[in-house]
Amino acid sequence: MDEARLVERAQRGDLGAYDALVQTHQEAAFRAAYMIMRDAADAQDAAQEAFMRAYDALGRFDARRPFRPWILRIATNAALNRMKASKRRQAMSERFGAETVEREANPSIEARVLRRERGRRVQDAIRQLKPDDQSLLILRFFFDLSETELAQTFGVAAGTIKSRLHRALAKLRDVIRKHDPDLLESEMQSQ
């Protein structure tokens, strides 16, 4: 069966037709992602994400056009987005570690390692929160946005930001108490 007919059938909900398209183009999508990411596991994730995005957008795809360039564009965009996100997370983590070290007048190597480890553990705890709470805490405490700037960013009143921050911090403390209680104890000892 030709590709245009497979696309038309997939657009009508035929999962077998979409599976045939995936089987035909999965290697090329993986290779395209791998060329950008240089990591097989990450490239596989990006290719899988590309096929999920393509499936969601299949109704808007013109079946008269070739499928391969379209899926390759989606795969490369997914890989690029993942790379950008990874770089942002790494930069944020490095910035947080650097700022923590700078706050200390003459930090020892041990103090630096302990602070970086504590920062990593806090980030792990934040990742367990809902996306809105994660965004709020990251923007406030890692990027130093003021409550006014947060209110503008989220399109709510400053008072609403204060209450959301309070609730998000309470949730973060609960996550830490449940999954990493030593983190709270080490924070109390360092104050």
Backbone as CSV, one residue per row, in Angstrom:
resi,resn,N_x,N_y,N_z,CA_x,CA_y,CA_z,C_x,C_y,C_z
1,MET,0.849,-1.178,0.000,0.000,0.000,0.000,0.891,1.236,0.000
2,ASP,0.506,2.235,-0.793,1.348,3.425,-0.865,1.165,4.287,0.387
3,GLU,2.139,5.144,0.612,2.195,5.929,1.842,1.002,6.865,1.984
4,ALA,0.583,7.502,0.919,-0.553,8.433,0.982,-1.804,7.708,1.475
5,ARG,-2.008,6.490,1.018,-3.178,5.722,1.447,-3.054,5.338,2.930
6,LEU,-1.836,4.998,3.360,-1.618,4.694,4.781,-1.927,5.917,5.642
7,VAL,-1.479,7.084,5.191,-1.739,8.308,5.950,-3.234,8.560,6.032
8,GLU,-3.927,8.429,4.921,-5.380,8.647,4.923,-6.084,7.680,5.863
9,ARG,-5.674,6.426,5.857,-6.283,5.437,6.756,-5.964,5.773,8.216
10,ALA,-4.724,6.180,8.466,-4.340,6.548,9.834,-5.138,7.768,10.291
11,GLN,-5.385,8.708,9.396,-6.178,9.892,9.742,-7.615,9.519,10.100
12,ARG,-8.093,8.425,9.567,-9.442,7.949,9.888,-9.453,7.065,11.136
13,GLY,-8.286,6.918,11.778,-8.236,6.178,13.031,-7.707,4.762,12.935
14,ASP,-7.208,4.367,11.782,-6.669,3.015,11.617,-5.279,2.948,12.249
15,LEU,-5.206,2.347,13.453,-3.940,2.258,14.171,-2.935,1.376,13.446
16,GLY,-3.408,0.368,12.756,-2.518,-0.498,11.995,-1.805,0.273,10.893
17,ALA,-2.531,1.196,10.250,-1.921,2.021,9.201,-0.872,2.948,9.811
18,TYR,-1.184,3.526,10.982,-0.191,4.394,11.616,1.018,3.584,12.056
19,ASP,0.784,2.386,12.563,1.886,1.514,12.960,2.786,1.210,11.756
20,ALA,2.183,1.009,10.599,2.979,0.759,9.389,3.840,1.982,9.046
21,LEU,3.285,3.184,9.231,4.065,4.396,8.995,5.224,4.495,9.996
22,VAL,4.940,4.167,11.233,5.983,4.199,12.258,7.081,3.208,11.903
23,GLN,6.702,1.985,11.568,7.685,0.957,11.225,8.555,1.390,10.047
24,THR,7.941,2.057,9.085,8.667,2.489,7.903,9.676,3.595,8.213
25,HIS,9.328,4.493,9.139,10.131,5.703,9.334,10.828,5.790,10.690
26,GLN,10.680,4.781,11.544,11.260,4.915,12.883,12.791,4.970,12.870
27,GLU,13.420,4.217,12.020,14.880,4.237,11.960,15.392,5.606,11.508
28,ALA,14.746,6.181,10.500,15.166,7.502,10.015,14.940,8.568,11.083
29,ALA,13.812,8.488,11.803,13.536,9.457,12.869,14.579,9.324,13.977
30,PHE,14.925,8.087,14.327,15.954,7.859,15.340,17.286,8.448,14.888
31,ARG,17.679,8.170,13.651,18.962,8.674,13.149,18.998,10.198,13.139
32,ALA,17.892,10.816,12.741,17.831,12.283,12.724,18.019,12.838,14.136
33,ALA,17.348,12.231,15.103,17.487,12.675,16.495,18.895,12.389,17.017
34,TYR,19.439,11.241,16.642,20.774,10.871,17.111,21.841,11.835,16.585
35,MET,21.674,12.299,15.360,22.631,13.248,14.782,22.713,14.518,15.625
36,ILE,21.642,14.872,16.285,21.611,16.071,17.110,22.066,15.763,18.534
37,MET,21.566,14.658,19.080,21.756,14.392,20.502,23.008,13.582,20.836
38,ARG,23.450,12.738,19.917,24.638,11.897,20.119,24.519,10.961,21.321
39,ASP,23.300,10.593,21.651,23.050,9.645,22.727,21.873,8.780,22.291
40,ALA,22.083,7.478,22.249,21.069,6.577,21.702,19.775,6.599,22.507
41,ALA,19.873,6.569,23.822,18.662,6.549,24.646,17.870,7.848,24.483
42,ASP,18.569,8.979,24.499,17.893,10.264,24.320,17.286,10.376,22.923
43,ALA,18.008,9.891,21.928,17.499,9.930,20.551,16.262,9.049,20.405
44,GLN,16.280,7.900,21.059,15.106,7.013,21.023,13.897,7.712,21.649
45,ASP,14.118,8.389,22.768,13.027,9.129,23.412,12.500,10.239,22.510
46,ALA,13.405,10.959,21.861,12.998,12.044,20.970,12.213,11.499,19.777
47,ALA,12.660,10.377,19.226,11.946,9.778,18.091,10.552,9.326,18.517
48,GLN,10.471,8.709,19.685,9.162,8.277,20.191,8.246,9.478,20.397
49,GLU,8.793,10.543,20.972,8.017,11.767,21.167,7.543,12.310,19.814
50,ALA,8.408,12.242,18.813,8.048,12.731,17.479,6.856,11.972,16.920
51,PHE,6.851,10.673,17.079,5.718,9.895,16.556,4.438,10.166,17.340
52,MET,4.563,10.436,18.623,3.369,10.791,19.405,2.838,12.153,18.959
53,ARG,3.744,13.104,18.754,3.318,14.421,18.270,2.701,14.318,16.887
54,ALA,3.324,13.522,16.035,2.805,13.357,14.672,1.403,12.758,14.705
55,TYR,1.205,11.787,15.573,-0.117,11.159,15.678,-1.159,12.193,16.111
56,ASP,-0.793,13.038,17.084,-1.714,14.074,17.554,-2.030,15.089,16.460
57,ALA,-1.073,15.343,15.574,-1.247,16.346,14.523,-1.652,15.735,13.184
58,LEU,-1.861,14.453,13.148,-2.127,13.755,11.885,-3.328,14.319,11.134
59,GLY,-4.327,14.770,11.841,-5.513,15.331,11.195,-5.213,16.584,10.390
60,ARG,-4.164,17.282,10.730,-3.791,18.522,10.025,-2.794,18.266,8.897
61,PHE,-2.305,17.040,8.798,-1.302,16.727,7.781,-1.985,16.508,6.431
62,ASP,-1.393,17.073,5.389,-1.900,16.908,4.027,-1.381,15.579,3.479
63,ALA,-2.272,14.622,3.320,-1.895,13.265,2.910,-1.266,13.226,1.523
64,ARG,-1.400,14.284,0.750,-0.784,14.311,-0.578,0.703,14.612,-0.501
65,ARG,1.151,15.090,0.646,2.570,15.414,0.820,3.300,14.190,1.356
66,PRO,4.608,14.114,1.175,5.365,12.971,1.705,5.442,13.021,3.232
67,PHE,5.271,11.879,3.841,5.277,11.754,5.302,6.686,11.880,5.875
68,ARG,7.658,11.316,5.192,9.036,11.258,5.709,9.611,12.624,6.085
69,PRO,9.575,13.640,5.208,10.133,14.938,5.611,9.420,15.532,6.830
70,TRP,8.115,15.300,6.892,7.326,15.840,7.998,7.745,15.196,9.322
71,ILE,7.854,13.874,9.350,8.224,13.197,10.591,9.673,13.488,10.959
72,LEU,10.528,13.648,9.973,11.927,13.990,10.274,12.036,15.393,10.860
73,ARG,11.234,16.321,10.374,11.229,17.665,10.942,10.744,17.626,12.395
74,ILE,9.713,16.838,12.647,9.195,16.717,14.011,10.248,16.068,14.913
75,ALA,10.941,15.053,14.410,11.971,14.367,15.202,13.143,15.302,15.506
76,THR,13.568,16.077,14.531,14.678,16.995,14.794,14.252,18.096,15.760
77,ASN,13.022,18.585,15.630,12.531,19.592,16.581,12.456,19.017,17.990
78,ALA,11.983,17.785,18.114,11.911,17.148,19.440,13.313,17.006,20.032
79,ALA,14.263,16.598,19.225,15.641,16.446,19.707,16.224,17.798,20.114
80,LEU,16.013,18.809,19.293,16.525,20.145,19.623,15.893,20.677,20.905
81,ASN,14.591,20.484,21.048,13.909,20.937,22.266,14.446,20.224,23.498
82,ARG,14.688,18.925,23.366,15.238,18.171,24.492,16.652,18.643,24.826
83,MET,17.438,18.951,23.818,18.796,19.446,24.055,18.752,20.805,24.765
84,LYS,17.869,21.687,24.288,17.752,22.999,24.922,17.324,22.857,26.380
85,ALA,16.336,22.003,26.622,15.866,21.801,27.991,16.972,21.234,28.866
86,SER,17.729,20.305,28.325,18.834,19.714,29.084,19.887,20.763,29.420
87,LYS,20.206,21.602,28.452,21.191,22.658,28.687,20.684,23.659,29.722
88,ARG,19.381,23.988,29.661,18.819,24.911,30.651,18.892,24.312,32.050
89,ARG,18.539,23.029,32.166,18.610,22.376,33.483,20.043,22.342,33.988
90,GLN,20.978,22.028,33.115,22.380,21.969,33.519,22.874,23.356,33.927
91,ALA,22.537,24.373,33.143,22.967,25.734,33.468,22.359,26.190,34.792
92,MET,21.079,25.858,34.995,20.430,26.228,36.246,21.121,25.541,37.420
93,SER,21.419,24.280,37.263,22.079,23.538,38.323,23.465,24.107,38.609
94,GLU,24.214,24.412,37.559,25.545,24.989,37.736,25.461,26.377,38.359
95,ARG,24.476,27.156,37.924,24.302,28.500,38.478,23.971,28.414,39.956
96,PHE,23.071,27.516,40.288,22.694,27.352,41.689,23.907,26.944,42.515
97,GLY,24.680,26.024,42.008,25.880,25.591,42.718,26.886,26.718,42.858
98,ALA,27.065,27.491,41.792,28.023,28.601,41.824,27.569,29.687,42.790
99,GLU,26.266,30.007,42.776,25.755,31.029,43.687,25.899,30.582,45.134
100,THR,25.664,29.326,45.377,25.786,28.804,46.731,27.228,28.926,47.204
101,VAL,28.171,28.590,46.339,29.583,28.668,46.700,29.993,30.121,46.925
102,GLU,29.493,31.031,46.095,29.856,32.439,46.219,29.384,33.028,47.541
103,ARG,28.290,32.521,48.091,27.752,33.058,49.339,28.678,32.791,50.514
104,GLU,29.486,31.815,50.385,30.407,31.450,51.449,31.741,32.162,51.197
105,ALA,32.321,32.789,52.210,33.544,33.573,52.021,34.682,32.726,51.473
106,ASN,35.086,31.709,52.181,36.154,30.822,51.742,35.688,29.377,51.908
107,PRO,34.853,28.929,51.012,34.306,27.583,51.198,35.373,26.502,51.002
108,SER,35.327,25.524,51.863,36.216,24.381,51.692,35.664,23.501,50.581
109,ILE,36.475,22.605,50.109,36.009,21.677,49.076,34.848,20.857,49.622
110,GLU,34.970,20.425,50.859,33.903,19.634,51.471,32.600,20.439,51.526
111,ALA,32.695,21.717,51.910,31.497,22.557,51.981,30.869,22.733,50.604
112,ARG,31.716,22.907,49.589,31.198,23.038,48.222,30.450,21.777,47.795
113,VAL,31.062,20.635,48.042,30.439,19.362,47.654,29.121,19.181,48.393
114,LEU,29.109,19.469,49.679,27.888,19.312,50.467,26.787,20.250,49.987
115,ARG,27.150,21.493,49.669,26.143,22.445,49.179,25.602,22.026,47.809
116,ARG,26.479,21.575,46.932,26.014,21.117,45.613,25.090,19.913,45.763
117,GLU,25.463,19.001,46.637,24.635,17.815,46.876,23.278,18.230,47.444
118,ARG,23.285,19.166,48.379,22.024,19.645,48.955,21.176,20.292,47.860
119,GLY,21.809,21.083,47.002,21.078,21.709,45.898,20.467,20.682,44.959
120,ARG,21.217,19.617,44.670,20.688,18.549,43.810,19.502,17.873,44.465
121,ARG,19.603,17.643,45.752,18.513,16.983,46.476,17.258,17.855,46.515
122,VAL,17.437,19.164,46.672,16.296,20.082,46.645,15.657,20.061,45.253
123,GLN,16.482,20.081,44.213,15.946,20.025,42.848,15.176,18.727,42.617
124,ASP,15.685,17.619,43.123,14.980,16.341,42.991,13.625,16.407,43.682
125,ALA,13.584,17.028,44.844,12.318,17.157,45.572,11.349,18.050,44.806
126,ILE,11.845,19.146,44.244,10.984,20.048,43.473,10.373,19.320,42.281
127,ARG,11.137,18.431,41.650,10.636,17.696,40.478,9.453,16.792,40.822
128,GLN,9.237,16.517,42.088,8.120,15.665,42.488,6.822,16.447,42.657
129,LEU,6.897,17.777,42.566,5.710,18.615,42.699,4.989,18.733,41.359
130,LYS,3.783,19.276,41.403,3.034,19.530,40.178,3.776,20.581,39.349
131,PRO,3.607,20.554,38.026,4.343,21.482,37.161,4.199,22.958,37.538
132,ASP,2.988,23.401,37.909,2.813,24.808,38.282,3.624,25.164,39.515
133,ASP,3.640,24.263,40.509,4.433,24.507,41.719,5.919,24.490,41.394
134,GLN,6.343,23.571,40.530,7.748,23.534,40.118,8.145,24.858,39.478
135,SER,7.340,25.304,38.527,7.648,26.554,37.817,7.749,27.719,38.786
136,LEU,6.795,27.810,39.683,6.769,28.908,40.626,8.023,28.928,41.503
137,LEU,8.377,27.777,42.072,9.546,27.713,42.953,10.846,27.947,42.187
138,ILE,10.949,27.382,41.011,12.169,27.560,40.215,12.349,29.021,39.822
139,LEU,11.271,29.638,39.346,11.382,31.040,38.935,11.679,31.952,40.126
140,ARG,11.095,31.651,41.281,11.302,32.504,42.457,12.692,32.311,43.066
141,PHE,13.093,31.064,43.262,14.290,30.817,44.042,15.545,30.516,43.230
142,PHE,15.401,30.084,42.008,16.575,29.814,41.188,16.861,30.961,40.220
143,PHE,15.795,31.667,39.809,15.968,32.781,38.891,15.692,34.123,39.545
144,ASP,15.421,34.111,40.844,15.259,35.323,41.658,14.211,36.289,41.132
145,LEU,13.129,35.789,40.525,12.053,36.684,40.121,11.329,37.163,41.373
146,SER,10.994,38.444,41.396,10.266,39.007,42.531,8.822,38.527,42.478
147,GLU,8.101,38.759,43.561,6.682,38.378,43.578,5.909,39.166,42.534
148,THR,6.292,40.410,42.320,5.643,41.236,41.296,5.897,40.657,39.901
149,GLU,7.137,40.280,39.640,7.454,39.680,38.342,6.723,38.357,38.158
150,LEU,6.629,37.574,39.228,5.889,36.307,39.146,4.416,36.562,38.863
151,ALA,3.843,37.559,39.518,2.439,37.889,39.297,2.199,38.240,37.829
152,GLN,3.122,39.015,37.255,3.000,39.371,35.836,3.167,38.141,34.956
153,THR,4.114,37.282,35.294,4.379,36.085,34.504,3.176,35.149,34.497
154,PHE,2.569,34.969,35.675,1.453,34.034,35.793,0.097,34.698,35.544
155,GLY,0.100,36.021,35.398,-1.138,36.744,35.116,-2.121,36.734,36.279
156,VAL,-1.592,36.836,37.503,-2.444,36.855,38.699,-1.986,37.994,39.606
157,ALA,-2.768,38.240,40.661,-2.428,39.289,41.616,-1.237,38.879,42.475
158,ALA,-0.508,39.877,42.978,0.660,39.605,43.822,0.267,38.802,45.067
159,GLY,-0.884,39.091,45.631,-1.355,38.341,46.798,-1.564,36.870,46.474
160,THR,-2.027,36.596,45.273,-2.226,35.212,44.844,-0.880,34.504,44.749
161,ILE,0.119,35.210,44.250,1.472,34.629,44.154,1.989,34.300,45.555
162,LYS,1.782,35.195,46.503,2.241,34.943,47.875,1.609,33.670,48.428
163,SER,0.315,33.518,48.226,-0.347,32.325,48.771,0.079,31.070,48.009
164,ARG,0.278,31.175,46.694,0.746,30.015,45.918,2.158,29.623,46.331
165,LEU,3.015,30.613,46.556,4.367,30.322,47.019,4.339,29.628,48.376
166,HIS,3.507,30.140,49.264,3.398,29.539,50.597,2.954,28.076,50.496
167,ARG,1.933,27.816,49.675,1.440,26.436,49.505,2.484,25.550,48.831
168,ALA,3.167,26.080,47.807,4.183,25.287,47.097,5.338,24.940,48.033
169,LEU,5.746,25.884,48.869,6.820,25.603,49.826,6.376,24.570,50.858
170,ALA,5.115,24.644,51.284,4.598,23.649,52.227,4.596,22.260,51.587
171,LYS,4.201,22.187,50.323,4.218,20.904,49.608,5.641,20.384,49.468
172,LEU,6.577,21.293,49.180,7.980,20.899,49.052,8.499,20.349,50.379
173,ARG,8.177,21.028,51.479,8.589,20.518,52.792,8.003,19.133,53.047
174,ASP,6.749,18.924,52.653,6.121,17.604,52.837,6.838,16.533,52.023
175,VAL,7.199,16.860,50.777,7.919,15.907,49.925,9.263,15.575,50.559
176,ILE,9.947,16.603,51.033,11.260,16.378,51.650,11.121,15.553,52.923
177,ARG,10.131,15.876,53.757,9.912,15.093,54.984,9.670,13.621,54.662
178,LYS,8.927,13.388,53.594,8.555,12.018,53.235,9.702,11.259,52.567
179,HIS,10.410,11.911,51.648,11.389,11.209,50.818,12.854,11.469,51.175
180,ASP,13.127,12.575,51.874,14.523,12.919,52.165,14.602,13.734,53.456
181,PRO,14.144,13.175,54.583,14.083,13.944,55.832,15.445,14.447,56.302
182,ASP,16.519,13.768,55.928,17.853,14.230,56.316,18.151,15.618,55.752
183,LEU,17.535,15.951,54.634,17.760,17.259,54.021,17.275,18.372,54.946
184,LEU,16.138,18.176,55.575,15.631,19.188,56.516,16.550,19.309,57.719
185,GLU,17.039,18.174,58.224,17.929,18.191,59.381,19.239,18.898,59.044
186,SER,19.792,18.613,57.857,21.056,19.259,57.484,20.866,20.754,57.282
187,GLU,19.683,21.160,56.816,19.392,22.588,56.642,19.305,23.274,57.998
188,MET,18.692,22.627,58.969,18.563,23.197,60.309,19.940,23.343,60.964
189,GLN,20.820,22.387,60.735,22.149,22.433,61.335,23.013,23.523,60.710
190,SER,22.784,23.837,59.436,23.625,24.831,58.768,23.183,26.253,59.064
191,GLN,22.024,26.425,59.713,21.540,27.779,60.008,22.042,28.275,61.330
